[in-house]
């Protein structure tokens, strides 16, 4: 923290290493939270600067099938996917090393750890993200025959779920620890769509059970500060979808409509 003297008063500011689009720069932030968020991105950028051709490793994973899946993925091009994989892998390295560092010695230790571990993390992220994109492509293929009006509510519901899960930057946003879950959620969507012509009445009934909970969650996200509790409820809702539409894939934790409704009520009252 630094103290800046102004006319008749002093202002505390928090220096942060920020990503300025090319290398990095030091800027003053108003709060410790802003300092930490900006410094994380700046430190990630600085680590990436010390890497030698990380894209070469990832491109070696791109088989013909993977390249085809990339075309139907949320990424505009291969470079956007590569950058998301790299940022996710570097975040994993930083978390494994204990998070932010603030000294030259700390950075040198982090840099050494990155050089030892980043290839494994990149490979893990790259392979899992390709599996996600290939499953997503299969889901789109499963949806192609479902053009009749009767299927429209379910297709719209799937589209809404995918908008929460699949987008440019999703790997970095979710973190390496959530990527297997993301793969399972997309597998659940593929399974649901592949069976929809046989399960339509049950599918509609299940939608009526989860959509009000998601709407309430969305309302709280719009009106309250984003909190760990709200984020956790979002993941619980995804697990509830697995339990309703693709239970054979396995549900993480104990989830139910009653538990989620109670959690939403607690957050609403505390907010």
DRENPA-3360 file (N, C-alpha, C; in nm, 2 decimals, always signed):
BEGIN
1 = XXXXXXXX = +0.08/-0.12/+0.00/+0.00/+0.00/+0.00/+0.09/+0.12/+0.00 ~ +0.05/+0.23/-0.07/+0.12/+0.35/-0.07/+0.02/+0.46/-0.03 ~ +0.08/+0.57/+0.02/-0.01/+0.68/+0.07/+0.02/+0.80/-0.02 ~ -0.08/+0.86/-0.08/-0.07/+0.97/-0.17/-0.13/+1.09/-0.10 ~ -0.05/+1.20/-0.09/-0.09/+1.32/-0.02/-0.16/+1.41/-0.12 ~ -0.29/+1.45/-0.09/-0.36/+1.54/-0.17/-0.38/+1.67/-0.09 ~ -0.46/+1.76/-0.14/-0.49/+1.89/-0.07/-0.57/+1.86/+0.05 ~ -0.51/+1.87/+0.17/-0.58/+1.85/+0.29/-0.61/+1.71/+0.33;
9 = XXXXXXXX = -0.57/+1.61/+0.25/-0.60/+1.47/+0.29/-0.50/+1.38/+0.23 ~ -0.51/+1.25/+0.28/-0.42/+1.15/+0.22/-0.51/+1.04/+0.16 ~ -0.46/+0.98/+0.06/-0.53/+0.87/-0.01/-0.44/+0.74/-0.01 ~ -0.50/+0.63/+0.03/-0.43/+0.51/+0.02/-0.45/+0.44/-0.11 ~ -0.35/+0.39/-0.18/-0.36/+0.33/-0.31/-0.28/+0.20/-0.30 ~ -0.31/+0.11/-0.39/-0.25/-0.03/-0.39/-0.19/-0.06/-0.52 ~ -0.06/-0.07/-0.53/+0.01/-0.09/-0.65/-0.01/-0.23/-0.70 ~ -0.04/-0.24/-0.83/-0.07/-0.37/-0.89/+0.01/-0.39/-1.02;
17 = XXXXXXXX = +0.06/-0.51/-1.05/+0.11/-0.54/-1.18/+0.00/-0.58/-1.27 ~ -0.03/-0.50/-1.38/-0.15/-0.52/-1.46/-0.10/-0.57/-1.60 ~ -0.19/-0.64/-1.67/-0.17/-0.68/-1.81/-0.22/-0.56/-1.89 ~ -0.12/-0.50/-1.96/-0.15/-0.38/-2.04/-0.16/-0.42/-2.19 ~ -0.18/-0.55/-2.21/-0.20/-0.59/-2.35/-0.07/-0.63/-2.42 ~ +0.05/-0.59/-2.37/+0.17/-0.63/-2.44/+0.26/-0.70/-2.34 ~ +0.30/-0.63/-2.23/+0.39/-0.70/-2.13/+0.32/-0.68/-1.99 ~ +0.34/-0.57/-1.93/+0.29/-0.55/-1.80/+0.32/-0.41/-1.75;
25 = XXXXXXXX = +0.25/-0.35/-1.66/+0.27/-0.22/-1.61/+0.23/-0.21/-1.47 ~ +0.28/-0.12/-1.39/+0.24/-0.10/-1.25/+0.14/+0.01/-1.25 ~ +0.02/-0.01/-1.19/-0.08/+0.09/-1.17/-0.13/+0.09/-1.03 ~ -0.19/+0.20/-0.99/-0.24/+0.20/-0.85/-0.39/+0.17/-0.86 ~ -0.43/+0.09/-0.76/-0.57/+0.04/-0.75/-0.63/+0.10/-0.62 ~ -0.77/+0.11/-0.62/-0.84/+0.17/-0.51/-0.85/+0.08/-0.39 ~ -0.86/-0.05/-0.41/-0.88/-0.14/-0.30/-0.79/-0.26/-0.31 ~ -0.77/-0.33/-0.20/-0.68/-0.46/-0.21/-0.74/-0.56/-0.30;
33 = XXXXXXXX = -0.88/-0.57/-0.31/-0.94/-0.67/-0.40/-0.91/-0.64/-0.54 ~ -0.91/-0.51/-0.58/-0.88/-0.47/-0.72/-0.73/-0.50/-0.75 ~ -0.65/-0.47/-0.65/-0.50/-0.50/-0.66/-0.48/-0.64/-0.69 ~ -0.54/-0.73/-0.61/-0.52/-0.88/-0.63/-0.57/-0.92/-0.76 ~ -0.69/-0.88/-0.80/-0.74/-0.92/-0.93/-0.65/-0.88/-1.05 ~ -0.61/-0.75/-1.05/-0.53/-0.70/-1.15/-0.39/-0.77/-1.15 ~ -0.33/-0.78/-1.03/-0.20/-0.84/-1.02/-0.20/-0.99/-1.07 ~ -0.31/-1.06/-1.05/-0.31/-1.20/-1.10/-0.30/-1.20/-1.25;
41 = XXXXXXXX = -0.37/-1.12/-1.32/-0.36/-1.11/-1.46/-0.23/-1.06/-1.51 ~ -0.17/-0.96/-1.44/-0.04/-0.91/-1.48/+0.07/-1.02/-1.46 ~ +0.06/-1.09/-1.35/+0.16/-1.19/-1.32/+0.15/-1.30/-1.42 ~ +0.03/-1.34/-1.46/+0.01/-1.44/-1.56/+0.07/-1.40/-1.69 ~ +0.05/-1.27/-1.73/+0.11/-1.22/-1.85/+0.26/-1.22/-1.85 ~ +0.32/-1.19/-1.73/+0.47/-1.19/-1.72/+0.52/-1.33/-1.73 ~ +0.45/-1.43/-1.67/+0.50/-1.57/-1.69/+0.49/-1.61/-1.83 ~ +0.38/-1.58/-1.90/+0.37/-1.61/-2.04/+0.48/-1.56/-2.13;
49 = XXXXXXXX = +0.53/-1.44/-2.09/+0.64/-1.37/-2.16/+0.76/-1.46/-2.16 ~ +0.78/-1.54/-2.05/+0.90/-1.62/-2.03/+0.89/-1.76/-2.09 ~ +0.78/-1.79/-2.16/+0.76/-1.92/-2.22/+0.81/-1.92/-2.36 ~ +0.86/-2.03/-2.41/+0.91/-2.04/-2.54/+0.81/-2.13/-2.63 ~ +0.74/-2.06/-2.71/+0.65/-2.13/-2.81/+0.55/-2.23/-2.74 ~ +0.47/-2.18/-2.65/+0.38/-2.28/-2.58/+0.27/-2.33/-2.68 ~ +0.24/-2.26/-2.78/+0.14/-2.30/-2.88/+0.18/-2.43/-2.95 ~ +0.31/-2.45/-2.96/+0.36/-2.57/-3.04/+0.31/-2.70/-2.97;
57 = XXXXXXXX = +0.32/-2.70/-2.84/+0.27/-2.82/-2.77/+0.12/-2.84/-2.79 ~ +0.04/-2.74/-2.78/-0.10/-2.75/-2.80/-0.14/-2.79/-2.94 ~ -0.07/-2.73/-3.04/-0.10/-2.76/-3.18/-0.08/-2.91/-3.21 ~ +0.01/-2.97/-3.14/+0.04/-3.12/-3.16/-0.08/-3.20/-3.12 ~ -0.17/-3.15/-3.04/-0.28/-3.22/-2.99/-0.40/-3.21/-3.09 ~ -0.39/-3.13/-3.19/-0.50/-3.10/-3.28/-0.50/-3.20/-3.39 ~ -0.57/-3.31/-3.37/-0.59/-3.41/-3.48/-0.70/-3.35/-3.57 ~ -0.72/-3.42/-3.68/-0.82/-3.38/-3.78/-0.96/-3.37/-3.71;
65 = XXXXXXXX = -0.99/-3.46/-3.62/-1.12/-3.46/-3.55/-1.13/-3.34/-3.46 ~ -1.01/-3.31/-3.39/-1.01/-3.20/-3.30/-1.02/-3.07/-3.37 ~ -0.96/-3.05/-3.49/-0.97/-2.93/-3.57/-1.12/-2.91/-3.61 ~ -1.19/-3.02/-3.65/-1.33/-3.01/-3.69/-1.41/-2.97/-3.57 ~ -1.38/-3.02/-3.45/-1.46/-2.98/-3.33/-1.43/-2.83/-3.30 ~ -1.31/-2.78/-3.33/-1.28/-2.65/-3.30/-1.36/-2.55/-3.38 ~ -1.40/-2.59/-3.50/-1.48/-2.51/-3.59/-1.61/-2.48/-3.53 ~ -1.67/-2.58/-3.46/-1.80/-2.56/-3.41/-1.80/-2.52/-3.26;
73 = XXXXXXXX = -1.68/-2.49/-3.21/-1.66/-2.45/-3.07/-1.69/-2.30/-3.06 ~ -1.69/-2.24/-2.94/-1.72/-2.10/-2.92/-1.60/-2.01/-2.96 ~ -1.49/-2.07/-2.99/-1.37/-1.99/-3.02/-1.37/-1.94/-3.17 ~ -1.33/-1.81/-3.18/-1.33/-1.75/-3.32/-1.22/-1.82/-3.40 ~ -1.11/-1.86/-3.35/-1.01/-1.92/-3.42/-0.92/-2.00/-3.33 ~ -0.82/-2.06/-3.39/-0.72/-2.15/-3.31/-0.65/-2.07/-3.21 ~ -0.61/-1.94/-3.25/-0.53/-1.86/-3.15/-0.61/-1.83/-3.03 ~ -0.74/-1.81/-3.04/-0.82/-1.78/-2.92/-0.83/-1.90/-2.83;
81 = XXXXXXXX = -0.84/-2.02/-2.89/-0.84/-2.14/-2.80/-0.70/-2.16/-2.74 ~ -0.59/-2.14/-2.81/-0.46/-2.15/-2.75/-0.44/-2.06/-2.63 ~ -0.48/-1.93/-2.65/-0.47/-1.83/-2.54/-0.55/-1.87/-2.42 ~ -0.67/-1.93/-2.44/-0.75/-1.97/-2.32/-0.68/-2.09/-2.25 ~ -0.63/-2.18/-2.33/-0.56/-2.30/-2.27/-0.44/-2.25/-2.19 ~ -0.36/-2.16/-2.24/-0.24/-2.11/-2.18/-0.28/-2.04/-2.05 ~ -0.37/-1.95/-2.05/-0.41/-1.88/-1.93/-0.46/-1.97/-1.82 ~ -0.54/-2.07/-1.86/-0.59/-2.17/-1.76/-0.47/-2.25/-1.70;
89 = XXXXXXXX = -0.38/-2.29/-1.79/-0.27/-2.37/-1.74/-0.18/-2.28/-1.64 ~ -0.16/-2.16/-1.68/-0.07/-2.07/-1.59/-0.14/-2.04/-1.46 ~ -0.27/-2.03/-1.46/-0.35/-2.01/-1.34/-0.33/-2.13/-1.25 ~ -0.33/-2.25/-1.31/-0.31/-2.37/-1.23/-0.17/-2.38/-1.17 ~ -0.07/-2.34/-1.25/+0.07/-2.33/-1.19/+0.07/-2.23/-1.08 ~ +0.02/-2.11/-1.09/+0.02/-2.01/-0.99/-0.05/-2.06/-0.86 ~ -0.17/-2.12/-0.88/-0.24/-2.17/-0.76/-0.16/-2.28/-0.69 ~ -0.10/-2.37/-0.77/-0.01/-2.47/-0.71/+0.11/-2.42/-0.64;
97 = XXXXXXXX = +0.15/-2.30/-0.67/+0.27/-2.24/-0.61/+0.23/-2.15/-0.49 ~ +0.10/-2.14/-0.47/+0.06/-2.06/-0.35/+0.00/-1.93/-0.39 ~ -0.02/-1.90/-0.51/-0.09/-1.77/-0.55/+0.01/-1.66/-0.59 ~ -0.03/-1.54/-0.56/+0.04/-1.42/-0.60/+0.18/-1.42/-0.53 ~ +0.28/-1.36/-0.60/+0.41/-1.33/-0.53/+0.43/-1.18/-0.55 ~ +0.51/-1.12/-0.45/+0.52/-0.98/-0.45/+0.67/-0.94/-0.45 ~ +0.76/-1.03/-0.45/+0.90/-1.00/-0.45/+0.98/-1.06/-0.57 ~ +1.10/-1.01/-0.59/+1.18/-1.07/-0.70/+1.21/-1.22/-0.67;
105 = XXXXXXXX = +1.25/-1.25/-0.55/+1.28/-1.38/-0.51/+1.16/-1.48/-0.53 ~ +1.04/-1.43/-0.49/+0.92/-1.51/-0.50/+0.89/-1.53/-0.65 ~ +0.91/-1.43/-0.73/+0.89/-1.45/-0.88/+0.99/-1.55/-0.94 ~ +1.11/-1.55/-0.90/+1.21/-1.64/-0.95/+1.17/-1.78/-0.91 ~ +1.12/-1.80/-0.79/+1.08/-1.94/-0.75/+0.96/-1.98/-0.83 ~ +0.86/-1.89/-0.86/+0.74/-1.92/-0.93/+0.78/-1.95/-1.08 ~ +0.88/-1.88/-1.13/+0.92/-1.90/-1.27/+0.98/-2.04/-1.28 ~ +1.06/-2.08/-1.19/+1.12/-2.21/-1.19/+1.02/-2.32/-1.18;
113 = XXXXXXXX = +0.92/-2.30/-1.10/+0.81/-2.40/-1.09/+0.73/-2.40/-1.22 ~ +0.71/-2.29/-1.28/+0.63/-2.29/-1.41/+0.71/-2.37/-1.51 ~ +0.84/-2.35/-1.52/+0.92/-2.42/-1.62/+0.91/-2.57/-1.60 ~ +0.90/-2.61/-1.48/+0.90/-2.75/-1.44/+0.76/-2.82/-1.47 ~ +0.65/-2.74/-1.46/+0.52/-2.80/-1.46/+0.42/-2.75/-1.57 ~ +0.46/-2.65/-1.64/+0.36/-2.59/-1.73/+0.33/-2.68/-1.85 ~ +0.42/-2.76/-1.89/+0.40/-2.85/-2.00/+0.29/-2.95/-1.97 ~ +0.30/-3.01/-1.85/+0.20/-3.10/-1.80/+0.06/-3.04/-1.79;
121 = XXXXXXXX = +0.06/-2.92/-1.73/-0.07/-2.85/-1.72/-0.13/-2.81/-1.85 ~ -0.05/-2.77/-1.95/-0.10/-2.73/-2.08/-0.15/-2.85/-2.15 ~ -0.08/-2.97/-2.14/-0.13/-3.09/-2.20/-0.27/-3.13/-2.14 ~ -0.28/-3.12/-2.01/-0.40/-3.16/-1.94/-0.52/-3.07/-1.99 ~ -0.49/-2.94/-1.99/-0.60/-2.85/-2.03/-0.63/-2.87/-2.18 ~ -0.53/-2.88/-2.26/-0.56/-2.90/-2.40/-0.64/-3.02/-2.43 ~ -0.60/-3.13/-2.38/-0.67/-3.26/-2.40/-0.81/-3.25/-2.35 ~ -0.83/-3.20/-2.23/-0.97/-3.19/-2.18/-1.06/-3.10/-2.26;
129 = XXXXXXXX = -1.00/-2.99/-2.30/-1.08/-2.89/-2.38/-1.12/-2.95/-2.51 ~ -1.03/-3.03/-2.57/-1.06/-3.09/-2.70/-1.17/-3.19/-2.68 ~ -1.17/-3.27/-2.57/-1.28/-3.36/-2.55/-1.41/-3.29/-2.53 ~ -1.41/-3.17/-2.46/-1.53/-3.09/-2.44/-1.58/-3.05/-2.58 ~ -1.49/-3.00/-2.66/-1.54/-2.95/-2.79/-1.59/-3.06/-2.88 ~ -1.53/-3.18/-2.87/-1.58/-3.29/-2.95/-1.72/-3.33/-2.90 ~ -1.74/-3.34/-2.77/-1.87/-3.37/-2.72/-1.97/-3.27/-2.76 ~ -1.93/-3.14/-2.75/-2.02/-3.03/-2.80/-2.06/-3.05/-2.94;
137 = XXXXXXXX = -1.97/-3.08/-3.03/-2.00/-3.11/-3.17/-2.10/-3.22/-3.18 ~ -2.08/-3.33/-3.10/-2.18/-3.44/-3.10/-2.31/-3.40/-3.06 ~ -2.32/-3.31/-2.96/-2.45/-3.26/-2.91/-2.52/-3.18/-3.02 ~ -2.45/-3.10/-3.10/-2.51/-3.03/-3.21/-2.56/-3.12/-3.31 ~ -2.48/-3.23/-3.34/-2.53/-3.33/-3.44/-2.66/-3.40/-3.39 ~ -2.66/-3.43/-3.26/-2.78/-3.49/-3.20/-2.90/-3.40/-3.21 ~ -2.88/-3.27/-3.21/-2.99/-3.17/-3.22/-3.05/-3.15/-3.36 ~ -2.97/-3.19/-3.46/-3.01/-3.16/-3.60/-3.14/-3.22/-3.64;
145 = XXXXXXXX = -3.17/-3.34/-3.60/-3.30/-3.40/-3.64/-3.42/-3.34/-3.56 ~ -3.40/-3.26/-3.46/-3.50/-3.22/-3.37/-3.56/-3.08/-3.41 ~ -3.60/-3.07/-3.53/-3.65/-2.94/-3.58/-3.80/-2.92/-3.56 ~ -3.87/-3.02/-3.52/-4.01/-3.01/-3.51/-4.05/-2.91/-3.39 ~ -4.16/-2.85/-3.40/-4.21/-2.75/-3.30/-4.21/-2.80/-3.16 ~ -4.25/-2.93/-3.15/-4.26/-2.99/-3.02/-4.13/-2.99/-2.94 ~ -4.02/-2.99/-3.01/-3.89/-3.00/-2.95/-3.84/-2.86/-2.91 ~ -3.90/-2.75/-2.95/-3.84/-2.62/-2.94/-3.82/-2.58/-2.79;
153 = XXXXXXXX = -3.91/-2.60/-2.70/-3.88/-2.56/-2.56/-3.76/-2.63/-2.50 ~ -3.74/-2.76/-2.53/-3.62/-2.83/-2.48/-3.49/-2.78/-2.55 ~ -3.50/-2.76/-2.68/-3.38/-2.70/-2.75/-3.35/-2.57/-2.70 ~ -3.45/-2.48/-2.67/-3.42/-2.35/-2.61/-3.36/-2.37/-2.47 ~ -3.40/-2.46/-2.39/-3.35/-2.48/-2.26/-3.20/-2.53/-2.27 ~ -3.17/-2.62/-2.36/-3.03/-2.66/-2.38/-2.95/-2.54/-2.42 ~ -3.00/-2.46/-2.51/-2.93/-2.34/-2.55/-2.89/-2.25/-2.44 ~ -2.99/-2.23/-2.35/-2.97/-2.15/-2.23/-2.86/-2.21/-2.14;
161 = XXXXXXXX = -2.86/-2.34/-2.12/-2.76/-2.41/-2.04/-2.62/-2.39/-2.10 ~ -2.62/-2.41/-2.23/-2.49/-2.40/-2.30/-2.43/-2.26/-2.29 ~ -2.52/-2.16/-2.29/-2.47/-2.02/-2.28/-2.40/-1.99/-2.15 ~ -2.44/-2.07/-2.05/-2.38/-2.06/-1.91/-2.25/-2.13/-1.90 ~ -2.23/-2.23/-1.99/-2.11/-2.31/-1.98/-2.00/-2.29/-2.09 ~ -2.05/-2.26/-2.21/-1.96/-2.27/-2.32/-1.95/-2.13/-2.39 ~ -1.83/-2.07/-2.38/-1.81/-1.94/-2.43/-1.66/-1.91/-2.44 ~ -1.61/-1.82/-2.52/-1.47/-1.79/-2.53/-1.42/-1.75/-2.39;
169 = XXXXXXXX = -1.31/-1.81/-2.35/-1.25/-1.79/-2.22/-1.30/-1.88/-2.11 ~ -1.38/-1.98/-2.15/-1.45/-2.06/-2.05/-1.34/-2.14/-1.97 ~ -1.23/-2.18/-2.03/-1.13/-2.26/-1.95/-1.07/-2.18/-1.84 ~ -1.03/-2.06/-1.87/-0.97/-1.97/-1.77/-1.08/-1.94/-1.66 ~ -1.20/-1.91/-1.71/-1.30/-1.87/-1.61/-1.34/-1.98/-1.51 ~ -1.34/-2.10/-1.56/-1.38/-2.21/-1.47/-1.26/-2.27/-1.40 ~ -1.14/-2.26/-1.45/-1.03/-2.32/-1.38/-1.01/-2.47/-1.41 ~ -0.88/-2.51/-1.40/-0.85/-2.65/-1.44/-0.93/-2.75/-1.35;
177 = XXXXXXXX = -0.96/-2.72/-1.23/-1.03/-2.81/-1.14/-1.17/-2.83/-1.18 ~ -1.23/-2.75/-1.27/-1.37/-2.77/-1.31/-1.39/-2.82/-1.45 ~ -1.28/-2.85/-1.52/-1.29/-2.89/-1.66/-1.35/-3.03/-1.68 ~ -1.32/-3.12/-1.59/-1.38/-3.25/-1.60/-1.53/-3.24/-1.57 ~ -1.57/-3.15/-1.48/-1.71/-3.13/-1.46/-1.78/-3.07/-1.59 ~ -1.71/-2.97/-1.65/-1.77/-2.92/-1.77/-1.79/-3.02/-1.88 ~ -1.69/-3.11/-1.89/-1.70/-3.22/-1.99/-1.83/-3.31/-1.96 ~ -1.85/-3.33/-1.83/-1.96/-3.42/-1.79/-2.09/-3.35/-1.82;
185 = XXXXXXXX = -2.10/-3.21/-1.79/-2.22/-3.14/-1.82/-2.25/-3.14/-1.97 ~ -2.15/-3.13/-2.05/-2.18/-3.13/-2.20/-2.22/-3.27/-2.24 ~ -2.16/-3.37/-2.18/-2.20/-3.51/-2.21/-2.35/-3.53/-2.17 ~ -2.39/-3.47/-2.06/-2.53/-3.48/-2.02/-2.62/-3.42/-2.12 ~ -2.58/-3.30/-2.18/-2.66/-3.24/-2.29/-2.67/-3.33/-2.41 ~ -2.55/-3.39/-2.45/-2.55/-3.48/-2.57/-2.65/-3.60/-2.54 ~ -2.64/-3.66/-2.42/-2.72/-3.77/-2.39/-2.87/-3.73/-2.39 ~ -2.90/-3.62/-2.33/-3.04/-3.57/-2.33/-3.10/-3.55/-2.47;
193 = XXXXXXXX = -3.02/-3.49/-2.56/-3.07/-3.46/-2.69/-3.08/-3.59/-2.77 ~ -2.99/-3.68/-2.75/-3.00/-3.81/-2.83/-3.12/-3.89/-2.80 ~ -3.18/-3.87/-2.68/-3.29/-3.95/-2.63/-3.42/-3.86/-2.64 ~ -3.42/-3.74/-2.68/-3.53/-3.65/-2.66/-3.65/-3.69/-2.73 ~ -3.64/-3.75/-2.85/-3.76/-3.80/-2.92/-3.84/-3.90/-2.85 ~ -3.77/-3.98/-2.76/-3.83/-4.08/-2.68/-3.88/-4.04/-2.54 ~ -3.82/-3.92/-2.50/-3.85/-3.88/-2.36/-3.91/-3.75/-2.34 ~ -3.97/-3.70/-2.45/-4.02/-3.56/-2.45/-4.11/-3.52/-2.34;
201 = XXXXXXXX = -4.21/-3.60/-2.30/-4.30/-3.56/-2.19/-4.22/-3.55/-2.06 ~ -4.14/-3.65/-2.03/-4.06/-3.64/-1.91/-3.96/-3.53/-1.91 ~ -3.90/-3.50/-2.03/-3.81/-3.39/-2.04/-3.88/-3.26/-2.01 ~ -4.00/-3.23/-2.05/-4.07/-3.11/-2.02/-4.10/-3.10/-1.87 ~ -4.14/-3.21/-1.81/-4.17/-3.21/-1.67/-4.04/-3.17/-1.59 ~ -3.93/-3.22/-1.63/-3.80/-3.19/-1.56/-3.76/-3.05/-1.58 ~ -3.79/-2.99/-1.69/-3.76/-2.85/-1.72/-3.84/-2.76/-1.62 ~ -3.96/-2.80/-1.60/-4.05/-2.72/-1.51/-4.00/-2.72/-1.36;
209 = XXXXXXXX = -3.91/-2.82/-1.33/-3.86/-2.83/-1.20/-3.73/-2.74/-1.18 ~ -3.65/-2.73/-1.28/-3.52/-2.66/-1.27/-3.53/-2.52/-1.31 ~ -3.61/-2.49/-1.41/-3.61/-2.35/-1.47/-3.64/-2.24/-1.36 ~ -3.74/-2.26/-1.27/-3.77/-2.16/-1.17/-3.65/-2.14/-1.08 ~ -3.58/-2.24/-1.05/-3.46/-2.23/-0.96/-3.35/-2.15/-1.03 ~ -3.33/-2.18/-1.16/-3.23/-2.10/-1.23/-3.27/-1.95/-1.25 ~ -3.40/-1.93/-1.27/-3.45/-1.79/-1.28/-3.43/-1.72/-1.15 ~ -3.45/-1.78/-1.04/-3.43/-1.71/-0.91/-3.28/-1.69/-0.89;
217 = XXXXXXXX = -3.20/-1.78/-0.93/-3.05/-1.77/-0.92/-3.00/-1.65/-1.01 ~ -3.06/-1.64/-1.13/-3.02/-1.53/-1.22/-3.06/-1.40/-1.16 ~ -3.18/-1.39/-1.09/-3.22/-1.27/-1.03/-3.13/-1.23/-0.92 ~ -3.08/-1.32/-0.84/-2.99/-1.29/-0.73/-2.85/-1.24/-0.79 ~ -2.81/-1.31/-0.89/-2.69/-1.26/-0.96/-2.70/-1.12/-1.01 ~ -2.81/-1.08/-1.05/-2.84/-0.95/-1.11/-2.85/-0.84/-1.00 ~ -2.89/-0.88/-0.88/-2.92/-0.78/-0.78/-2.83/-0.78/-0.66 ~ -2.75/-0.89/-0.64/-2.66/-0.90/-0.53/-2.51/-0.91/-0.58;
225 = XXXXXXXX = -2.42/-0.87/-0.49/-2.28/-0.89/-0.53/-2.25/-1.04/-0.55 ~ -2.16/-1.07/-0.65/-2.13/-1.21/-0.67/-2.05/-1.26/-0.55 ~ -2.10/-1.37/-0.50/-2.04/-1.43/-0.38/-2.01/-1.57/-0.40 ~ -1.92/-1.63/-0.32/-1.89/-1.77/-0.33/-2.01/-1.86/-0.31 ~ -2.11/-1.81/-0.23/-2.23/-1.89/-0.21/-2.31/-1.89/-0.34 ~ -2.33/-1.78/-0.41/-2.40/-1.77/-0.53/-2.33/-1.86/-0.64 ~ -2.20/-1.85/-0.65/-2.13/-1.93/-0.75/-2.15/-2.08/-0.72 ~ -2.14/-2.12/-0.60/-2.16/-2.26/-0.56/-2.30/-2.30/-0.60;
233 = XXXXXXXX = -2.40/-2.22/-0.58/-2.54/-2.26/-0.62/-2.55/-2.28/-0.77 ~ -2.47/-2.20/-0.85/-2.47/-2.22/-0.99/-2.42/-2.36/-1.03 ~ -2.32/-2.41/-0.96/-2.27/-2.54/-0.98/-2.36/-2.65/-0.94 ~ -2.43/-2.62/-0.82/-2.53/-2.72/-0.78/-2.64/-2.73/-0.88 ~ -2.68/-2.62/-0.95/-2.78/-2.63/-1.05/-2.74/-2.72/-1.17 ~ -2.61/-2.71/-1.20/-2.56/-2.79/-1.31/-2.56/-2.94/-1.27 ~ -2.53/-2.97/-1.14/-2.54/-3.10/-1.09/-2.68/-3.15/-1.09 ~ -2.78/-3.06/-1.05/-2.92/-3.10/-1.05/-2.96/-3.14/-1.20;
241 = XXXXXXXX = -2.91/-3.07/-1.29/-2.94/-3.10/-1.43/-2.89/-3.24/-1.47 ~ -2.77/-3.27/-1.42/-2.72/-3.41/-1.45/-2.81/-3.51/-1.38 ~ -2.86/-3.49/-1.26/-2.94/-3.58/-1.19/-3.08/-3.60/-1.25 ~ -3.12/-3.49/-1.32/-3.25/-3.50/-1.39/-3.25/-3.56/-1.53 ~ -3.14/-3.53/-1.60/-3.14/-3.56/-1.75/-3.04/-3.67/-1.78 ~ -2.94/-3.69/-1.70/-2.83/-3.79/-1.73/-2.77/-3.84/-1.61 ~ -2.85/-3.90/-1.52/-2.80/-3.94/-1.39/-2.69/-4.05/-1.40 ~ -2.69/-4.13/-1.50/-2.59/-4.23/-1.52/-2.44/-4.18/-1.52;
249 = XXXXXXXX = -2.43/-4.05/-1.56/-2.30/-3.99/-1.56/-2.24/-3.96/-1.43 ~ -2.32/-3.96/-1.32/-2.28/-3.94/-1.19/-2.29/-3.80/-1.14 ~ -2.34/-3.78/-1.02/-2.37/-3.65/-0.96/-2.27/-3.62/-0.85 ~ -2.20/-3.50/-0.86/-2.10/-3.47/-0.76/-2.18/-3.41/-0.64 ~ -2.16/-3.46/-0.52/-2.22/-3.41/-0.40/-2.37/-3.45/-0.39 ~ -2.43/-3.40/-0.29/-2.57/-3.42/-0.26/-2.65/-3.30/-0.31 ~ -2.73/-3.32/-0.41/-2.81/-3.21/-0.46/-2.95/-3.24/-0.47 ~ -3.04/-3.15/-0.45/-3.18/-3.17/-0.47/-3.25/-3.03/-0.48;
257 = XXXXXXXX = -3.37/-3.03/-0.54/-3.44/-2.90/-0.55/-3.46/-2.84/-0.41 ~ -3.49/-2.92/-0.31/-3.51/-2.86/-0.18/-3.39/-2.79/-0.12 ~ -3.27/-2.86/-0.14/-3.15/-2.80/-0.09/-3.12/-2.67/-0.16 ~ -3.13/-2.67/-0.29/-3.10/-2.55/-0.37/-3.20/-2.44/-0.34 ~ -3.32/-2.47/-0.32/-3.42/-2.37/-0.29/-3.39/-2.30/-0.15 ~ -3.35/-2.39/-0.05/-3.31/-2.34/+0.08/-3.18/-2.25/+0.07 ~ -3.09/-2.29/-0.01/-2.96/-2.21/-0.03/-2.99/-2.08/-0.09 ~ -3.08/-2.08/-0.19/-3.12/-1.95/-0.26/-3.19/-1.86/-0.16;
265 = XXXXXXX = -3.27/-1.91/-0.07/-3.35/-1.83/+0.03/-3.25/-1.77/+0.13 ~ -3.15/-1.85/+0.17/-3.05/-1.80/+0.26/-2.97/-1.69/+0.21 ~ -2.93/-1.70/+0.08/-2.85/-1.59/+0.01/-2.94/-1.47/+0.00 ~ -3.06/-1.49/-0.04/-3.15/-1.37/-0.06/-3.17/-1.30/+0.08 ~ -3.19/-1.37/+0.19/-3.21/-1.31/+0.32/-3.08/-1.24/+0.37 ~ -2.96/-1.30/+0.34/-2.84/-1.24/+0.39/-2.80/-1.12/+0.30 ~ -2.85/-1.12/+0.18/-2.81/-1.01/+0.09/-2.88/-0.88/+0.11;
% end
